Amino acid sequence: MALARAHTVDALREWQIDDDIVEALRLIVSELVTNAVVHTASRTIEITVSVTATEAIVTVTDQGLSGKPVARTARPEEEHGRGLALVEALATRWESTPLADGTQVEAAVTLPERTAGAL
């Protein structure tokens, strides 16, 4: 998980993305990778970080058991079960796509409008 978080942070900082968005996407990647590790039999997990004119996007793809992840409400005494609820709270949008050999989850955070001449 640490490598996935570091990759995400490094890429977003290289693109000069605001720190609050970097932190949100770092947490999102952590939760999505954790879900892929815990809930699938995937031997490989791929993380893609990209930026458009309006969004910073992370995509986590596993080759494990195909299925649609569902956010649920964890009971206060539960130690787990808040990952997708956290993703839902932090992301502007997120979606899960079942694949023939796994699942792909994409989460995006809207970028603030930049002033003219800024990256």
Residue pairs with C-beta under 8 A, 6 or more apart in sequence:
1 30
1 33
1 34
1 37
4 29
4 30
4 33
4 45
4 47
5 26
5 29
5 30
7 47
7 49
8 22
8 25
8 26
8 29
8 47
8 49
8 58
9 22
9 26
11 49
12 21
12 22
12 25
12 49
12 51
12 56
13 22
15 51
15 56
15 119
16 119
17 51
17 56
17 111
18 111
18 112
21 56
21 109
21 111
24 90
24 91
24 109
25 49
25 56
25 58
25 90
25 107
25 109
27 86
27 90
28 58
28 86
28 87
28 90
28 91
28 94
28 107
28 109
29 47
29 58
29 60
31 83
31 84
31 86
31 87
32 58
32 60
32 83
32 87
32 105
32 107
33 45
33 47
33 60
34 83
35 69
35 83
35 84
35 105
36 42
36 45
36 60
36 62
36 64
36 103
37 45
39 64
39 65
39 67
39 69
40 62
40 63
40 64
40 65
40 102
40 103
41 64
41 65
42 62
42 63
42 64
42 102
43 63
44 62
44 63
45 60
45 61
45 62
46 59
46 60
46 61
46 62
47 58
47 59
47 60
48 57
48 58
48 59
48 61
49 56
49 57
49 58
50 56
50 57
50 59
51 57
51 111
53 111
54 110
54 111
55 92
55 108
55 109
55 110
55 111
56 108
56 109
56 111
57 106
57 107
57 108
58 106
58 107
58 108
59 104
59 105
59 106
59 107
60 104
60 105
61 99
61 102
61 103
61 104
61 105
62 102
62 103
63 101
63 102
64 102
64 103
65 102
65 103
66 98
66 99
66 100
66 101
66 102
66 103
67 98
67 103
68 96
68 98
68 103
69 84
69 96
69 103
69 105
70 84
71 84
71 85
71 87
71 88
72 81
72 84
72 85
73 81
73 85
74 80
74 81
74 82
74 85
75 81
87 94
87 107
88 94
90 107
90 109
91 107
91 108
91 109
92 108
92 109
92 110
93 107
93 108
94 105
94 106
94 107
94 108
95 105
95 106
96 103
96 104
96 105
97 103
97 104
97 105
97 106
